[in-house]
C-alpha cells in the first residue's frame, strides 16, 4: 500500500470541517427538511470562522487574499505588456 503524505496531512482538516458541519446538521439528517436559509447561516458561520490551517484567517479572508493576488498579478502583466512600466 502506498501512502501519500500530503493526503494524510489534509485528512485532519477534512474531518475537522465535517465535525463543524455536524454541530448544526447531525449525521443522517434529511437535507430536504433543512431550510435553505438555515444552510446559508451554517455556510456563513463556517466561512467566517478562523482556521488554524489557514494561519487563523477565515476561509473568506483567505479566498479574498488569493483573488487579490491573482488580480494584482494579472493587471501587472497587462500593464507590463502595455509598456506602462519601463524596464
C-alpha positions in Angstrom: 0.0 0.0 0.0 1.3 3.4 -1.0 0.8 6.3 1.5 0.9 9.8 0.2 1.9 12.2 3.0 0.1 15.2 1.6 -3.2 13.4 1.6 -2.7 12.3 5.2 -2.0 15.8 6.2 -5.3 17.0 4.8 -7.4 14.3 6.4 -7.5 16.1 9.8 -8.7 19.3 8.2 -11.5 17.5 6.3 -12.5 15.6 9.5 -12.5 18.9 11.4 -14.7 20.5 8.8 -17.2 17.6 8.9 -17.3 18.0 12.7 -18.1 21.7 12.3 -21.0 20.9 9.9 -22.3 18.2 12.3 -22.7 20.8 15.1 -25.5 22.2 13.1 -26.7 19.3 10.9 -26.5 15.9 12.6 -25.4 12.8 10.6 -28.4 11.2 8.9 -30.4 14.4 8.7 -32.6 14.5 5.6 -31.3 17.7 4.0 -34.7 18.2 2.2 -36.1 19.0 5.7 -33.5 21.7 6.3 -34.3 25.2 5.1 -32.2 27.0 2.6 -31.9 29.9 5.0 -30.5 27.7 7.7 -28.0 26.1 5.3 -26.8 29.6 4.3 -26.4 30.5 8.0 -24.3 27.4 8.6 -22.3 28.2 5.5 -21.8 31.8 6.6 -20.6 30.6 10.1 -18.2 28.1 8.6 -16.7 30.6 6.1 -16.2 33.3 8.8 -14.6 31.2 11.5 -10.8 31.3 11.6 -8.9 28.1 10.8 -5.5 27.1 12.1 -4.7 25.5 8.7 -5.2 29.0 7.1 -2.9 30.7 9.7 -6.0 31.8 11.6 -7.6 33.5 8.7 -11.2 32.8 7.9 -11.9 31.0 4.6 -13.5 34.2 3.3 -10.3 36.2 4.2 -8.0 33.6 2.6 -10.1 33.5 -0.6 -10.1 37.3 -0.8 -6.3 37.3 -0.4 -5.9 34.8 -3.2 -8.3 36.6 -5.5 -6.4 39.9 -4.9 -3.1 38.3 -5.6 -4.4 36.9 -8.9 -5.9 40.3 -9.8 -2.7 42.1 -9.0 -0.6 39.7 -11.0 -3.0 39.8 -13.9 -3.1 43.6 -14.0 0.6 43.9 -13.5 1.1 41.6 -16.5 -1.3 43.7 -18.6 0.4 46.9 -17.6 3.9 45.4 -18.3 2.7 44.4 -21.8 1.3 47.8 -22.4 4.6 49.4 -21.6 3.3 51.3 -18.6 6.3 50.2 -16.5 9.5 50.8 -18.5 12.4 48.4 -17.8 
